[in-house]
């Protein structure tokens, strides 16, 4: 099953598929941030829940580094104003997007809060946290600006392995300004890779 609904019942839909012993490619990774019971069920049912890399680079390195200890990870996401319209969290804070004239920090904090307040914008934070194996090490900063034309995600990670710095500047998805075109391509590639005999990357 391919999941791309990003709705309140996302976990329930995936659970139904797993109960029927179906593999799942899940695009709404933010909804699975605290889904350990679902992951355990998948193991019990011998099913795979596949989470694409999405709009970020470097997940192979993050997964590898997690084997020997990650000290810190910072994700800085920059998106155009159009990606945040009708966001309930921003409205509750009285933040009027049409009044923003320069680069503005919309959020800084733990990944758990980021996926809660920006469920349609920050799947990459959940993916990064799950790949690291320690969400407490992941800090998230979300910025916007009238000058931004692309969705960019910058990762800084330090650990026993050394230091990692990645920057991905993504074209906005034509059909959904809240996400990146690369995220769509990542989902397609993950689905394709599932049936390949040669798998590249850790």
KELUM-935298 format. One line per 5 residues: number of its first residue (from 1); for each residue x, y, z of N, C-alpha, C, O. Coordinates in pm, 1 decimal. Last residue first. Example, Ala and Ser with C-alpha at 12.3 -4.5 7.8 and 13.67 -1.06 7.14 Angstrom:
2) 1285.0:-225.0:708.0:1367.0:-106.0:714.0:1290.0:3.0:787.0:1340.9:113.8:803.9 | 1319.0:-569.0:780.0:1230.0:-450.0:780.0:1320.0:-330.0:780.0:1423.6:-331.9:846.5 $
This chain:
202) 2307.0:260.6:229.4:2285.7:186.2:354.0:2144.7:205.6:406.6:2109.4:150.2:510.7 | 2319.9:202.8:-126.0:2302.0:288.8:-9.0:2267.8:207.5:113.6:2208.0:100.3:104.6 | 2137.2:14.3:-358.3:2253.0:99.7:-334.4:2225.0:192.1:-216.8:2118.2:252.9:-209.2 | 2045.3:-304.6:-443.2:2009.2:-190.6:-359.7:2135.4:-113.1:-325.8:2230.1:-169.1:-270.7 | 1932.7:-513.7:-688.8:2050.7:-438.2:-646.2:2005.3:-315.2:-569.7:1934.7:-230.5:-624.4 $
197) 1680.6:-598.3:-741.0:1771.5:-697.8:-683.5:1900.8:-632.1:-635.5:1971.0:-687.9:-551.1 | 1383.3:-405.8:-669.3:1513.4:-424.0:-733.2:1596.2:-532.2:-664.4:1583.0:-554.6:-544.1 | 1148.7:-338.9:-547.0:1145.6:-456.2:-635.2:1279.4:-483.6:-703.2:1289.1:-574.3:-785.9 | 1205.5:-113.3:-402.1:1150.2:-227.7:-330.5:1155.0:-354.8:-414.2:1164.2:-465.1:-360.3 | 1268.7:84.9:-579.4:1378.5:11.6:-516.2:1331.1:-115.1:-446.7:1406.0:-211.9:-433.7 $
192) 1017.5:193.0:-639.9:1093.3:122.3:-742.8:1200.1:33.1:-680.2:1219.6:-80.7:-723.0 | 959.2:316.0:-398.8:869.6:212.1:-449.8:940.9:127.1:-554.6:926.3:4.9:-557.4 | 1165.3:500.6:-391.1:1153.9:400.5:-284.1:1066.7:284.3:-328.9:1096.6:168.3:-300.3 | 1103.0:657.7:-615.7:1226.2:579.2:-614.6:1221.8:469.9:-507.9:1269.1:358.8:-531.4 | 864.0:775.7:-528.5:864.0:690.5:-648.2:987.0:600.0:-650.2:977.5:481.4:-682.0 $
187) 960.0:924.0:-311.2:859.4:820.1:-291.6:855.6:722.0:-407.3:845.3:601.0:-387.5 | 1131.0:1098.7:-444.1:1185.3:1005.3:-345.5:1088.1:891.0:-319.1:1128.7:775.5:-306.2 | 955.9:1253.4:-591.0:1047.7:1164.0:-662.4:1106.7:1059.1:-568.9:1129.6:944.9:-608.8 | 840.6:1392.1:-376.1:757.8:1307.9:-463.0:845.0:1205.8:-536.2:812.2:1087.4:-542.4 | 1061.2:1528.5:-282.5:991.5:1436.1:-192.8:904.0:1339.7:-272.4:894.6:1221.2:-240.2 $
182) 1124.6:1696.9:-493.7:1215.1:1586.0:-463.4:1149.1:1483.7:-371.9:1177.7:1364.4:-382.2 | 929.7:1889.6:-473.8:922.3:1795.5:-585.7:1010.4:1673.6:-559.6:976.3:1561.7:-597.9 | 803.4:1944.6:-141.6:905.8:1959.9:-245.2:889.7:1853.4:-353.5:842.6:1742.6:-327.8 | 504.9:2106.5:-7.1:607.8:2003.1:-14.0:701.7:2028.4:-131.9:681.8:2120.8:-210.8 | 322.0:2303.4:-24.7:368.4:2270.8:109.5:480.6:2167.5:108.6:544.2:2143.5:211.3 $
177) 228.3:2330.0:-281.8:335.5:2420.1:-238.6:389.6:2390.5:-99.5:492.1:2446.1:-60.0 | 150.8:2093.4:-499.9:136.6:2113.8:-355.5:251.1:2200.2:-303.8:361.2:2149.0:-283.6 | 203.2:2075.4:-767.7:67.1:2043.8:-724.0:43.1:2070.5:-576.0:-71.3:2070.5:-530.7 | 474.5:2135.1:-795.5:375.0:2214.6:-868.1:232.3:2194.9:-817.4:150.5:2286.6:-823.6 | 687.1:2155.8:-517.9:600.6:2066.6:-595.7:491.3:2148.8:-664.4:421.9:2225.3:-597.4 $
172) 970.8:2366.1:-548.9:841.3:2339.7:-486.4:757.6:2250.6:-577.5:757.4:2267.9:-699.4 | 1298.8:2242.4:-561.9:1190.2:2306.9:-634.2:1059.3:2269.4:-565.7:1039.4:2153.7:-528.5 | 1527.0:2264.2:-288.4:1428.3:2191.0:-366.8:1331.3:2282.1:-440.4:1287.7:2384.8:-388.4 | 1836.0:2225.6:-181.6:1748.6:2333.6:-226.8:1651.6:2276.4:-329.1:1689.6:2244.5:-441.8 | 2001.0:2097.2:88.4:1920.1:2059.2:-26.6:1826.1:2174.2:-60.4:1745.6:2215.6:23.1 $
167) 2299.9:2051.7:243.0:2202.5:2155.0:206.5:2131.3:2110.6:79.4:2194.3:2089.2:-24.2 | 2480.4:1910.8:516.5:2413.8:1896.9:387.2:2316.6:2012.6:367.0:2258.8:2064.2:462.6 | 2749.3:1810.6:701.2:2673.0:1929.8:663.6:2612.4:1906.3:526.3:2685.2:1884.0:429.6 | 2890.6:1634.1:970.5:2816.7:1628.5:845.1:2742.6:1759.2:823.0:2680.4:1812.5:914.9 | 3183.3:1516.6:1132.8:3086.7:1624.6:1112.8:3021.5:1612.2:975.3:3088.5:1583.5:876.1 $
162) 3244.5:1215.9:1308.2:3297.2:1341.7:1256.4:3187.0:1445.1:1245.8:3106.4:1460.5:1337.5 | 3163.1:990.5:1443.7:3207.4:973.6:1304.7:3278.6:1097.9:1251.7:3362.3:1088.5:1162.0 | 3061.5:1074.8:1682.7:3189.6:1004.6:1685.6:3248.1:988.3:1545.5:3369.4:973.9:1530.2 | 2915.4:1385.9:1565.1:2915.3:1260.2:1638.9:3052.6:1198.1:1638.0:3149.7:1261.5:1596.9 | 2690.0:1626.3:1428.4:2820.3:1591.2:1484.0:2807.1:1462.2:1564.0:2702.6:1433.2:1622.2 $
157) 2523.9:1784.3:1159.8:2530.1:1671.5:1253.5:2673.3:1649.0:1299.1:2766.4:1652.2:1218.6 | 2298.7:1987.4:1002.4:2429.9:1988.3:1068.1:2429.0:1876.2:1171.1:2343.3:1873.2:1259.4 | 2115.1:2042.2:710.0:2140.6:1952.5:823.3:2283.4:1969.7:872.2:2377.8:1966.8:793.3 | 1863.4:2223.8:555.1:2005.3:2220.5:590.6:2024.0:2136.6:716.5:1956.3:2158.0:817.1 | 1648.0:2253.8:293.2:1667.9:2184.8:420.9:1817.5:2169.4:444.7:1888.7:2109.5:364.1 $
152) 1421.0:2465.4:116.9:1556.8:2417.3:143.6:1564.5:2355.8:282.4:1497.3:2399.3:375.9 | 1209.2:2532.1:-139.1:1212.8:2467.7:-8.1:1354.5:2416.8:14.4:1402.8:2333.1:-61.9 | 1233.9:2854.5:-305.5:1247.5:2709.0:-297.4:1236.8:2660.7:-153.4:1253.2:2737.7:-58.8 | 1218.8:3120.8:-282.3:1150.7:3062.6:-397.1:1151.7:2909.9:-392.9:1079.1:2844.5:-467.6 | 1214.9:3380.4:-48.2:1237.3:3238.2:-72.2:1154.2:3190.7:-191.2:1034.3:3217.3:-199.2 $
147) 1134.6:3638.1:0.1:1238.9:3617.1:-100.3:1262.6:3469.6:-132.7:1324.3:3437.9:-234.4 | 963.0:3635.3:209.7:905.7:3664.1:77.9:1006.1:3638.8:-34.5:967.7:3620.4:-150.0 | 1038.9:3356.0:423.2:1072.5:3489.5:373.5:1002.4:3511.7:239.3:984.3:3416.8:163.1 | 1090.1:3141.7:711.1:1024.2:3179.1:586.6:1065.0:3320.3:548.5:1118.6:3395.1:630.3 | 1211.9:2855.4:897.8:1215.8:2995.9:857.0:1134.0:3017.1:729.7:1111.6:2924.5:651.8 $
142) 1257.1:2650.2:1172.5:1178.9:2671.9:1051.0:1173.9:2820.8:1020.6:1136.9:2901.8:1105.5 | 1465.3:2421.1:1325.1:1442.5:2564.2:1304.9:1370.8:2581.3:1170.9:1418.1:2532.6:1068.2 | 1504.2:2161.0:1560.6:1446.9:2207.7:1434.5:1428.8:2358.7:1435.6:1382.9:2416.6:1534.1 | 1721.2:1907.5:1680.8:1661.0:2039.2:1698.8:1617.5:2092.0:1562.3:1685.1:2070.5:1461.6 | 1769.7:1588.6:1807.0:1734.9:1665.9:1687.8:1665.4:1796.6:1725.1:1562.8:1795.7:1793.0 $
137) 1804.7:1428.3:2021.6:1925.6:1494.2:1971.0:1895.0:1591.2:1856.5:1982.2:1666.7:1813.6 | 1566.5:1304.0:2066.2:1607.3:1407.5:2160.3:1730.2:1484.1:2115.9:1757.5:1592.8:2166.7 | 1547.8:1097.2:1888.2:1483.2:1223.3:1852.1:1522.4:1337.4:1944.6:1513.0:1454.3:1907.0 | 1742.0:869.2:1787.2:1736.2:946.1:1912.0:1679.8:1084.0:1881.8:1754.9:1177.2:1853.1 | 1764.5:754.6:1541.9:1742.4:665.5:1654.8:1734.6:736.0:1788.1:1722.0:671.0:1891.9 $
132) 1793.4:879.8:1301.0:1898.9:899.9:1401.1:1886.1:803.9:1518.3:1984.4:774.7:1586.4 | 1558.7:820.5:1167.8:1684.8:766.7:1115.6:1796.4:775.7:1218.3:1884.1:689.5:1222.8 | 1377.3:969.3:1317.4:1366.4:823.4:1315.9:1495.0:758.8:1266.5:1535.8:654.3:1317.1 | 1467.3:1230.1:1255.4:1466.6:1182.0:1393.6:1461.3:1029.6:1399.5:1533.1:968.0:1478.2 | 1425.8:1240.3:977.5:1559.8:1258.2:1032.9:1568.4:1202.8:1174.5:1665.7:1136.1:1209.6 $
127) 1147.3:1213.8:967.8:1233.6:1116.8:900.0:1374.2:1120.6:957.7:1434.4:1016.4:983.8 | 1069.4:1444.3:1105.1:1036.3:1312.7:1159.6:1124.5:1205.0:1098.7:1171.3:1115.4:1168.9 | 1166.5:1635.3:926.0:1213.7:1634.7:1064.8:1187.6:1499.6:1129.7:1273.0:1446.5:1200.7 | 1025.8:1590.8:691.3:1169.4:1562.9:692.9:1224.5:1557.8:834.9:1319.2:1483.8:861.7 | 772.1:1685.2:735.1:792.6:1540.5:738.8:940.4:1505.4:750.0:976.8:1404.1:809.7 $
122) 678.1:1951.3:753.8:807.0:1913.9:812.0:820.4:1763.6:832.1:873.6:1718.8:933.6 | 426.3:2032.9:665.3:545.7:2103.0:617.6:677.5:2036.3:652.9:778.9:2062.4:588.2 | 203.7:1939.1:781.6:209.3:1929.8:635.7:337.2:1989.1:578.0:354.3:1994.8:456.2 | 231.7:1984.2:1056.8:212.7:1846.8:1007.6:224.2:1831.2:856.5:251.7:1721.5:807.9 | 351.1:2170.3:1253.9:364.0:2183.9:1108.3:348.4:2047.6:1040.8:441.0:2000.3:974.9 $
117) 310.2:2098.9:1518.0:265.7:2230.7:1474.1:268.1:2249.6:1322.4:196.6:2334.0:1268.6 | 416.4:1837.2:1527.6:282.0:1865.8:1579.2:227.4:1995.4:1520.8:111.8:2001.3:1478.8 | 670.6:1853.7:1433.8:576.9:1770.3:1357.7:433.0:1792.1:1403.5:338.9:1768.5:1327.8 | 774.9:2027.0:1634.6:775.8:2065.6:1493.0:673.7:1985.4:1412.7:598.8:2041.8:1333.0 | 762.5:1882.9:1870.5:676.1:2000.2:1854.3:665.9:2040.6:1707.6:559.9:2083.5:1661.9 $
112) 955.2:1688.1:1814.5:820.3:1647.2:1854.7:720.6:1761.1:1837.7:607.1:1738.9:1795.5 | 1192.1:1825.7:1771.9:1123.0:1768.7:1656.2:980.2:1728.0:1691.0:892.6:1733.0:1604.7 | 1213.9:2131.0:1965.1:1232.6:1986.6:1943.0:1149.2:1936.5:1826.4:1049.3:1997.4:1787.9 | 1274.2:2455.4:1807.9:1246.1:2365.8:1917.8:1266.2:2220.5:1881.7:1327.9:2189.1:1779.9 | 1138.9:2733.2:1654.2:1263.9:2671.2:1698.5:1231.5:2580.5:1815.4:1168.1:2623.5:1911.7 $
107) 962.1:2896.7:1393.5:966.0:2795.2:1500.1:1109.3:2753.9:1528.0:1190.6:2741.2:1436.5 | 990.8:3106.8:1223.2:855.5:3069.9:1263.7:854.2:2974.0:1381.3:758.7:2969.8:1458.9 | 1198.4:3369.5:1161.4:1194.8:3237.7:1225.2:1052.6:3211.3:1273.9:1000.4:3285.7:1357.0 | 1219.2:3536.4:851.8:1159.1:3529.0:984.7:1160.9:3385.6:1035.9:1128.9:3292.0:962.6 | 1338.8:3766.5:619.9:1354.7:3631.9:676.0:1308.8:3630.4:821.2:1352.8:3711.4:902.8 $
102) 1073.7:4011.7:563.8:1211.8:3964.6:560.6:1219.0:3824.5:620.4:1118.2:3770.3:665.8 | 807.7:4067.8:587.1:880.7:4135.7:479.8:1025.3:4088.6:466.5:1092.4:4121.8:368.8 | 489.2:3966.3:678.6:631.5:3931.2:683.7:703.4:3989.3:562.1:664.8:3963.4:448.1 | 225.4:4002.1:645.5:299.3:4113.4:705.8:450.1:4086.6:712.5:528.1:4175.0:748.0 | 116.1:3770.1:558.3:120.9:3880.3:461.8:192.3:4003.8:516.5:217.1:4099.2:442.7 $
97) 114.4:3610.0:787.5:215.6:3587.4:684.8:227.3:3703.8:586.7:336.4:3732.8:537.6 | 82.5:3686.3:1108.3:19.3:3716.0:980.0:124.8:3709.9:869.9:213.1:3795.3:861.9 | 49.0:3519.9:1401.6:147.8:3550.0:1297.8:76.5:3565.7:1163.4:17.9:3470.7:1111.5 | -92.2:3442.8:1625.7:-117.4:3574.8:1569.6:-17.6:3616.8:1463.3:-1.0:3736.0:1437.2 | -75.5:3191.1:1711.8:28.4:3281.7:1760.8:10.1:3423.9:1707.0:87.7:3513.9:1739.2 $
92) -273.2:3069.3:1567.9:-291.2:3079.5:1713.4:-190.6:3174.4:1777.1:-216.4:3231.5:1883.1 | -157.3:3076.7:1315.0:-276.5:3157.2:1340.9:-299.2:3175.5:1490.2:-339.5:3282.9:1534.9 | 44.3:2889.0:1351.4:80.3:3027.8:1323.8:-37.6:3120.9:1350.3:-19.7:3231.1:1402.1 | -116.2:2658.2:1391.4:-21.0:2703.5:1493.8:14.4:2850.3:1474.1:14.3:2927.6:1570.0 | -259.2:2627.0:1150.5:-330.2:2655.4:1275.6:-237.7:2709.7:1384.3:-277.0:2797.7:1460.8 $
87) -201.0:2765.8:842.7:-139.1:2683.0:946.4:-198.1:2722.2:1081.7:-187.9:2837.8:1122.7 | -280.2:2905.5:618.0:-380.7:2828.8:691.6:-318.2:2729.9:789.8:-374.7:2624.0:817.0 | 37.9:2893.3:457.2:-96.5:2949.6:467.4:-192.2:2851.1:533.4:-186.9:2730.6:508.9 | 291.3:2800.2:413.3:244.5:2806.1:551.6:104.9:2865.2:567.2:58.6:2885.1:679.6 | 384.2:2815.0:156.6:381.2:2683.2:219.0:321.1:2681.1:358.0:301.4:2574.1:415.7 $
82) 403.3:3079.6:88.9:288.3:3003.5:39.0:275.8:2866.0:102.6:167.8:2807.1:102.2 | 653.0:3166.3:178.7:533.7:3197.3:257.5:414.6:3110.7:217.5:334.0:3072.7:302.4 | 899.8:2904.4:125.7:827.0:3025.9:88.0:702.4:3045.1:174.1:652.8:2950.2:234.8 | 1125.1:2777.6:382.2:1019.7:2758.9:282.3:953.7:2892.4:248.4:951.3:2983.3:331.3 | 1384.9:2607.1:532.1:1342.3:2737.7:480.2:1241.6:2714.6:368.0:1268.4:2642.3:272.1 $
77) 1499.0:2440.5:817.3:1415.4:2434.4:697.2:1369.4:2574.5:659.3:1321.3:2650.6:743.3 | 1757.6:2294.2:972.5:1704.6:2427.3:943.1:1630.0:2420.2:811.0:1689.6:2396.9:705.8 | 1832.4:2070.1:1218.4:1767.8:2082.0:1087.9:1712.5:2223.0:1074.2:1630.2:2266.2:1154.9 | 2099.6:1938.9:1390.0:2016.2:2057.5:1372.5:1962.9:2059.6:1229.9:2039.1:2051.8:1133.5 | 2207.6:1702.9:1620.0:2159.6:1724.5:1483.4:2073.4:1850.2:1483.2:1984.5:1865.4:1567.0 $
72) 2473.1:1562.4:1818.7:2369.2:1662.6:1793.5:2333.3:1667.1:1645.9:2415.8:1639.4:1558.8 | 2602.1:1313.2:1854.2:2601.8:1413.9:1960.7:2491.2:1517.0:1941.6:2423.5:1554.4:2037.3 | 2550.7:975.0:1804.2:2533.5:1108.1:1746.9:2524.1:1207.7:1861.7:2446.7:1188.2:1955.4 | 2696.1:660.4:1792.1:2669.9:777.2:1874.5:2666.0:908.7:1799.1:2764.7:949.4:1737.8 | 2721.0:444.0:1626.6:2830.3:473.7:1718.7:2812.2:604.3:1795.7:2906.7:652.3:1858.3 $
67) 2495.3:424.6:1473.0:2549.8:300.5:1529.1:2657.8:326.6:1633.0:2683.9:241.7:1718.2 | 2442.7:666.8:1359.8:2365.9:630.6:1479.1:2417.9:503.7:1545.7:2387.7:478.0:1662.3 | 2586.3:673.9:1124.7:2642.4:741.3:1242.0:2570.7:701.4:1370.4:2630.7:702.0:1477.9 | 2404.0:544.6:953.2:2533.1:482.6:984.4:2592.7:541.9:1111.3:2643.9:468.8:1196.1 | 2195.1:730.8:945.4:2170.5:594.2:993.1:2300.4:525.7:1033.2:2306.2:456.8:1135.1 $
62) 2334.8:950.0:836.1:2270.6:960.1:967.9:2247.1:821.5:1026.4:2276.0:797.5:1143.7 | 2409.6:854.0:585.2:2512.9:888.8:683.0:2455.6:896.8:823.7:2520.2:855.2:919.8 | 2156.5:825.7:469.4:2245.7:709.9:479.8:2351.2:734.3:587.1:2378.9:647.1:669.4 | 2063.9:1089.6:465.2:2005.4:994.1:560.3:2089.1:867.8:575.7:2092.5:808.8:683.7 | 2151.3:1287.2:285.6:2237.1:1248.2:396.7:2182.1:1146.1:493.3:2246.0:1117.3:594.5 $
57) 1891.5:1523.9:200.5:2004.3:1437.7:165.2:2077.5:1397.8:292.7:2067.4:1465.5:395.0 | 1531.2:1556.4:180.0:1662.0:1581.4:240.8:1765.7:1482.5:189.6:1733.2:1373.5:142.4 | 1269.2:1502.8:108.4:1333.7:1621.4:51.1:1470.0:1652.8:111.3:1519.9:1764.2:95.5 | 1265.1:1149.9:126.1:1191.7:1274.6:108.1:1278.2:1384.1:49.3:1351.4:1362.1:-47.2 | 1335.1:895.4:188.2:1421.8:1003.6:236.2:1353.5:1138.3:222.6:1381.1:1230.5:299.3 $
52) 1040.9:701.8:282.4:1134.7:760.2:186.0:1221.0:869.1:249.5:1184.3:927.3:351.5 | 985.8:429.5:472.3:980.5:574.8:483.4:1083.1:634.8:387.8:1203.0:619.6:411.0 | 797.8:139.3:484.3:906.5:207.9:414.4:885.2:358.3:422.2:779.9:408.9:383.7 | 745.5:-126.4:672.4:695.0:9.9:659.3:811.2:91.7:604.7:911.8:110.5:673.1 | 692.6:-467.5:605.5:783.6:-354.0:599.4:704.4:-223.9:591.3:609.2:-212.2:514.2 $
47) 601.3:-748.8:813.3:573.8:-647.6:711.6:679.0:-537.6:716.4:745.5:-517.4:818.0 | 565.8:-948.6:1004.6:667.4:-963.8:898.6:640.2:-871.2:780.4:654.0:-909.5:664.3 | 411.6:-897.2:1219.5:341.3:-944.1:1100.0:435.7:-966.7:981.3:391.3:-999.7:871.3 | 600.2:-800.6:1395.7:524.5:-919.7:1432.0:457.1:-982.2:1309.7:447.2:-1104.4:1298.4 | 678.0:-568.1:1264.2:775.4:-676.6:1284.3:704.0:-807.7:1313.4:742.2:-913.0:1262.3 $
42) 436.8:-428.6:1283.3:489.7:-462.6:1150.8:592.2:-575.4:1160.7:594.2:-666.4:1077.8 | 423.1:-390.0:1558.1:321.7:-472.6:1492.2:370.0:-517.8:1354.8:346.8:-631.9:1314.7 | 633.1:-212.0:1590.9:641.3:-345.4:1653.3:541.6:-441.3:1588.6:571.7:-558.7:1567.0 | 527.7:6.2:1456.7:650.2:-56.1:1404.6:667.7:-196.7:1462.7:711.2:-288.6:1393.4 | 316.6:64.6:1627.5:288.2:25.6:1489.4:408.7:-43.0:1426.5:393.4:-139.4:1351.5 $
37) 452.2:141.6:1853.5:365.2:23.7:1861.8:330.2:-27.4:1722.0:316.0:-147.8:1700.9 | 580.3:373.7:1764.8:659.6:254.7:1795.9:575.0:128.3:1803.5:620.0:20.5:1764.7 | 513.6:627.3:1664.3:435.9:509.7:1623.1:511.2:380.1:1650.9:506.9:287.1:1570.3 | 565.5:913.3:1653.6:549.7:836.7:1777.6:465.0:712.3:1750.3:357.3:695.8:1807.5 | 579.5:968.5:1375.9:689.2:1006.0:1464.9:683.8:928.6:1596.6:787.1:883.3:1645.8 $
32) 397.4:937.0:1180.8:453.1:814.4:1238.2:565.8:842.9:1336.6:639.1:752.1:1376.0 | 331.0:1175.4:1072.8:225.0:1106.4:1146.7:276.3:980.7:1217.1:207.8:924.5:1302.5 | 557.2:1236.0:925.8:530.6:1309.0:1049.4:425.2:1243.1:1135.7:429.3:1253.5:1258.3 | 534.6:1089.4:693.1:623.2:1039.9:799.1:597.3:1110.0:931.5:613.6:1050.2:1037.8 | 353.8:1022.4:465.3:324.0:1113.5:576.9:403.1:1073.0:700.3:346.2:1028.0:799.8 $
27) 425.3:812.5:300.8:476.1:945.1:268.2:457.7:1042.7:384.7:537.1:1135.4:401.1 | 501.3:477.5:327.4:433.7:588.6:394.5:500.1:722.0:361.7:617.9:741.9:391.4 | 433.2:180.3:196.8:520.2:294.1:169.1:447.0:416.7:222.2:343.1:455.5:168.8 | 392.5:-133.9:345.2:340.9:2.6:330.9:453.9:99.5:299.1:557.2:100.6:366.2 | 282.2:-472.3:295.6:389.9:-374.8:309.4:333.7:-235.5:280.7:239.8:-220.3:202.5 $
22) 32.7:-648.7:474.6:70.1:-574.3:354.7:186.4:-480.5:386.3:188.4:-416.7:491.6 | -108.2:-797.3:666.8:26.1:-838.0:623.8:66.4:-775.8:489.8:125.6:-841.3:404.1 | -324.5:-687.7:774.3:-349.5:-778.6:662.0:-219.3:-824.0:596.6:-218.9:-880.7:487.3 | -207.8:-518.6:951.1:-284.2:-630.5:1005.9:-315.3:-734.3:898.1:-330.3:-853.0:926.9 | -114.6:-328.3:769.8:-19.1:-417.0:837.1:-90.0:-539.2:894.8:-37.9:-650.6:888.1 $
17) -355.2:-199.7:704.0:-276.8:-267.6:600.1:-180.6:-368.9:661.4:-166.4:-480.6:611.8 | -429.0:-95.5:951.3:-517.9:-189.8:883.0:-442.6:-268.6:776.3:-463.3:-388.8:760.2 | -214.8:79.9:994.9:-234.0:-35.1:1083.6:-323.2:-140.1:1018.4:-296.4:-259.8:1028.7 | -264.2:271.7:802.0:-144.0:189.0:790.7:-157.2:64.3:877.3:-115.3:-44.3:837.2 | -500.5:378.9:906.7:-499.3:320.5:772.1:-380.3:226.8:754.0:-393.0:117.6:698.6 $
12) -410.2:475.6:1151.8:-511.8:370.3:1148.9:-515.0:300.3:1013.2:-530.3:178.4:1005.4 | -234.3:677.0:1071.6:-183.0:559.9:1143.8:-282.5:444.5:1141.4:-243.0:328.5:1130.0 | -420.2:856.3:947.2:-310.0:794.8:872.4:-260.1:667.6:940.9:-245.2:563.4:876.9 | -629.1:1005.8:1042.6:-640.6:859.9:1052.9:-531.1:786.9:976.3:-546.2:669.2:943.7 | -568.6:1265.9:983.7:-568.8:1225.6:1123.8:-570.2:1074.2:1139.9:-519.1:1020.8:1238.4 $
7) -354.8:1253.0:688.3:-477.2:1284.1:761.0:-467.9:1232.8:904.4:-371.9:1165.2:941.5 | -190.3:1203.9:458.9:-154.3:1301.8:562.0:-277.4:1348.2:639.3:-301.1:1468.1:653.8 | -199.0:1035.9:234.5:-317.9:1114.5:270.0:-289.0:1224.5:370.9:-355.7:1328.0:369.8 | -44.4:840.1:120.4:-8.6:979.3:93.8:-122.1:1073.2:132.7:-139.7:1178.3:71.1 | 76.2:512.9:105.8:0.3:610.2:184.8:48.6:750.3:152.8:168.6:777.3:157.3 $
2) 46.5:225.0:-74.6:114.1:354.0:-73.9:24.9:453.5:-1.1:-89.1:476.2:-41.6 | 83.6:-118.7:0.0:0.0:0.0:0.0:87.6:124.4:0.0:190.9:128.4:66.9 $
